[in-house]
């Protein structure tokens, strides 16, 4: 089954055609990369897939279901989760509460009341705490669950953002430059985490990344964007050796 099918996706901002005729087909359970130079339209594609922008043209299907133009909350509930280039955590909340926020169905959290409103599938807050802790254990963050998210090292904040996205039980996980700002050791650890997440949670992963070691190490296939259009696509090893990719993306 195709996890994601995108056909002829287009959007303009004023006179600028930001994405033009974008097609993408990803098999369920794949680990797929979307690469290209700065300004190529990669994050715009993610914004179209997650309902931040409504496309001018095109169709987006998630496991056969048309989600084109739906609102972000509806797309989240359909099974799409994402992270961002700039980490978006609730930094004044604990590590545990960041994950609990996702578990409460688009974080029905009241900062005034200071309590979570339990969704129907958690009978007690103890059960919700246990589920959140279980997710944190996957990322080796359970020992830090009671500290503020802002006090985590940068690399662990990145991991927490992925953990929170997974708490929504997605079918498709979109990672927008997950290795940004990481040192080489953190990047290697992240690479192993992403592989584990795909296998352990049985989901499809689509990532945007500039770190070619990470891309070549985990992505089975790639699509290369340039000026909002698909430059090429295919198996990772083949794509990264194409002269057009080396020229347009690697700047050589």
Buried (B, 14 or more C-beta within 10 A) or exposed (E): EBBBBBBEBBBEEEEEBBBBBBBBBBEBBBBBBBBBBEEBBBBBBBBBBBBBBEBBBBBBBBBEEEBBBBEBEEBBEBBBBBBBBEBEBBEEBBBBBBBBBBBBBEBEBEEEEEEBEBEEEBEEEEEBBEBBBEBBEBBEBBEBBEEBBEEBEEBBBBBBBBBBBBBBEBBBBBBBBBBBBBEEEBBBBBBEBBBEBBEEBEBBBBBBBBBBEBBBBBBBBBBBBBBBBBBBBEEBEEBBEBEEBEEBBEEE
